[in-house]
Structures are given as C-alpha cells and as structure tokens.
Amino acid sequence: MKYLLVAAVVLVAYWIWRHNREEEAREAREAREAAQRRQPPAQPAIPTQMVTCRHCGVHLPQTDATKGLLGYYCGKEHKRLAEG
C-alpha cells in the first residue's frame, strides 16, 4: 500500500512539474512574439561598392580604400609604392 502512495505522490509531483514547465514555455513564447510585434522588421544593409587594390589585388570596400591618381589602394603604403 505504501508503494502505491509513493507512486501516486511521484506522479502528482511529475504532473505539477510538467504543467509548470509548459506554462513557463507558453509565457516565454508569448513574450517573444509580443517583442517581435513591437519591433519593426530589420532593413537590409545597403550594399557597398567593392574595389581592387592596384598594387596587391585585394578586394575591399570603397569606403575603406585609399584613392590615388591611378585608382584605389588598400593602404597608404601601397599607394606610395605604386605611384612613387
């Protein structure tokens, strides 16, 4: 008889634990969905123009490149070496 009582207590404890877990997961999911509704969708990044260094051939964004008389370079040193 005591084994039945222990089994019943374990089953009730398991049911309570599982019920609380499902409720927490549902609340977290609802909070996440509410946060997504409040935030506007992210805008895609604006593409940047890529250029090639005239000295070494590496590709880099035009905003990071150094402009010289003959074209773009990856740094001041390559500009100096190529243009003298």
BAKOLLO-878919 format. One line per field, with one value per residue (C-alpha): residue number from 1; x negated, y negated, z negated. Coordinates in steps of 0.1 Angstrom, whole numbers. Each point is the difference from the previous one (the first is absolute). Example, Ala and Ser with C-alpha at 12.3 -4.5 7.8 and 13.67 -1.06 7.14 Angstrom:
2
k 1,2
u -123,-14
v 45,-34
w -78,7
***
This chain:
84
k 1,2,3,4,5,6,7,8,9,10,11,12,13,14,15,16,17,18,19,20,21,22,23,24,25,26,27,28,29,30,31,32,33,34,35,36,37,38,39,40,41,42,43,44,45,46,47,48,49,50,51,52,53,54,55,56,57,58,59,60,61,62,63,64,65,66,67,68,69,70,71,72,73,74,75,76,77,78,79,80,81,82,83,84
u 0,-28,-15,32,0,-36,7,31,-21,-27,26,17,-34,-9,33,-4,-36,10,30,-21,-26,25,15,-35,-7,33,-6,-35,13,27,-25,-23,28,11,-35,-2,33,-13,-32,1,-16,-37,-9,-25,-35,-9,-25,-34,-22,-30,-33,-32,-34,-21,-32,9,34,19,37,13,30,-5,6,-31,-22,-26,6,-30,-6,0,28,8,-25,4,-23,-23,-31,13,11,-36,-16,22,0,-35
v 0,-24,6,-11,-32,-7,6,-23,-28,4,-1,-31,-17,8,-13,-33,-4,7,-23,-29,6,-2,-32,-16,10,-15,-32,-3,7,-27,-25,7,-4,-32,-14,9,-18,-32,-1,-10,25,-6,-18,17,-15,-23,17,-17,-3,23,-11,18,-12,-9,12,34,8,4,-9,-24,-24,-34,-18,17,-4,-28,-19,-8,-14,34,16,14,16,19,-24,-29,22,17,-34,-13,31,0,-37,-8
w 0,-8,34,16,-21,10,36,-2,-16,27,28,-15,-4,36,12,-19,13,36,-2,-14,27,28,-15,-2,36,12,-19,15,35,-5,-12,29,25,-17,3,37,6,-17,20,36,24,6,32,22,0,28,23,2,31,0,16,7,-12,30,-17,-17,15,-32,1,-27,-5,18,-33,-15,31,5,33,21,35,16,-20,-34,-24,-32,-20,2,4,31,15,-6,15,31,7,-12
***
